[in-house]
Amino acid sequence: MKTYLVTGAAGFIGANYIKYILAKHDDIKVVILDALTYAGNLGTIAKDIDDERCFFVKGDICDRILADELFAKYKFDYVVNFAAESHVDRSIENPQLFLVTNILGTQNLLDSARKAWPVFEEFKKIRQMLAACSLRNTELSAQF
């Protein structure tokens, strides 16, 4: 059974995604992480949260400790990030909030995934090998 982390799922797009994916796949588990800000409405997904296939966690994607705990507990296979500040009027009032959530919050999820998923270590090893080969080729080219 594959496990999804879906952030911002109490918002309009995220809620529809939750309904779609749960209806389409009966062999998945979904963990919803949502801060329930102005854009989130738990009522839109309340019937989907059954604590068997669909779980709800109230929290912020900027909370690194929470993100790491969720990755460790649920062993996510996929992350779908809908958590975002998107209202133009609010961006004028507080542009820093947009940067924190949309950029740093996303980076936080990526850092938690990198820590939890060993495949990132394999990419790191491959990148190091490619760099070493590139340096070796440069050294060989310099000899000719």
Secondary structure, DSSP 4 states (H G I P E B T S, - for coil): -EEEEEESTTSHHHHHHHHHHHHH-SSEEEEEEE---TT--GGGTTTT--SSSEEEEE--TT-HHHHHHHHHHH--SEEEE------HHHHHH-HHHHIIIIIIIHHHHHHHHHHH-THHHHHHHHHHHHHHHHHHHHHHHHH-
